Amino acid sequence: MIKREWGEKILSGEKTLEIRRGSCSAHKGERIGLCYSGTGCIYGFVDLVESIGPLTPQEWWELRHKHCVTMRCRTVKELPYKGRTCGWVVTNPQRLETPIEIVRSRGAVIWQRVNL
């Protein structure tokens, strides 16, 4: 699940790094669907090519432009997620013409397997 604003940037190819509190090494090399928060639809797909981190403050500072964030971190010392910031590198975005409806799991969901 991802907020629509960030999902749209990923699907446009502008955003190539998603950050989260944890690694996604188990999903490296997979084609993943992007489901926007508050919806039950997949709006597109990307390839998850790498999971990096936890990032150091210097690494985050150098990579933050790929995440499309400039306002939150004003100095090299600031790091999201209280020092447990991991980067998920994505490529090859494919926006769907018609979103695919799915049955969402309840609660806070980061990963959900679906059969398409």
C-alpha positions in Angstrom: 0.0 0.0 0.0 1.2 3.4 -0.9 -0.2 6.9 -0.9 -1.6 7.9 -4.3 0.7 11.0 -4.5 3.9 8.8 -4.2 2.5 5.9 -6.3 1.8 8.3 -9.2 5.4 9.6 -9.0 6.6 6.0 -9.1 4.4 5.1 -12.1 5.5 8.2 -14.0 9.2 7.2 -13.5 10.0 10.3 -11.5 10.4 8.4 -8.2 12.8 5.4 -8.2 13.3 4.9 -4.5 10.7 4.1 -1.9 11.8 4.2 1.7 10.3 2.2 4.6 11.3 1.1 8.0 12.3 -2.4 6.9 14.1 -4.2 4.2 12.3 -6.0 1.3 15.2 -8.3 0.4 12.7 -11.3 0.2 11.0 -9.6 -2.8 14.1 -8.5 -4.7 13.7 -9.3 -8.4 9.9 -9.4 -8.2 7.4 -7.5 -10.3 5.1 -5.8 -7.7 1.8 -4.1 -8.0 1.1 -0.7 -6.5 -2.2 -0.4 -4.6 -3.1 3.0 -3.3 -4.0 3.5 0.3 -7.8 3.6 0.8 -8.5 1.7 -2.4 -8.8 -1.9 -3.3 -7.1 -1.5 -6.7 -3.7 -2.1 -8.3 -2.9 0.9 -10.4 0.3 -0.3 -12.0 3.4 -2.5 -11.6 7.2 -1.9 -11.1 10.2 -4.2 -10.8 11.8 -4.3 -7.4 15.5 -4.4 -8.3 17.2 -3.8 -5.0 16.7 -3.4 -1.2 19.4 -1.2 0.4 20.0 -0.4 4.0 19.5 0.4 6.7 20.8 3.6 5.2 23.3 5.8 6.9 22.4 9.5 7.1 25.0 10.2 4.4 23.6 7.6 2.1 20.0 8.9 2.6 21.3 12.5 1.9 22.8 11.4 -1.4 19.8 9.3 -2.5 16.9 11.5 -1.3 16.4 13.1 -4.7 15.4 9.6 -6.0 12.7 9.5 -3.4 11.4 13.0 -4.5 11.7 14.4 -0.9 13.4 17.7 -0.3 11.5 19.4 2.5 11.7 16.8 5.3 15.5 16.4 5.5 17.2 19.7 5.7 20.6 18.4 6.9 22.7 15.3 6.4 22.1 14.3 10.0 18.3 13.8 9.6 17.1 10.3 8.8 13.5 9.1 8.5 12.2 6.1 10.5 14.6 6.9 13.5 17.6 5.3 11.9 16.0 2.2 10.5 15.5 3.6 7.0 15.7 1.2 4.1 15.5 2.0 0.4 13.5 0.0 -2.1 14.8 0.6 -5.7 12.2 0.3 -8.4 12.3 0.5 -12.1 10.3 -0.3 -15.3 7.0 1.3 -14.2 3.8 0.2 -16.0 0.6 2.1 -15.4 -2.6 0.2 -16.0 -5.2 1.7 -18.2 -7.9 0.1 -16.0 -7.0 -0.6 -12.3 -7.4 -4.2 -11.2 -9.7 -4.6 -8.2 -8.4 -6.9 -5.4 -9.7 -8.0 -2.1 -7.5 -6.2 0.4 -6.3 -7.7 3.7 -7.4 -5.8 6.8 -5.2 -3.6 8.9 -1.9 -2.0 8.1 -0.6 -3.8 5.0 2.7 -3.3 3.2 2.8 -6.6 1.2 -0.1 -8.7 0.0 0.1 -11.6 -2.4 -2.7 -11.7 -4.9 -3.5 -14.1 -7.8 -4.2 -12.2 -11.0 
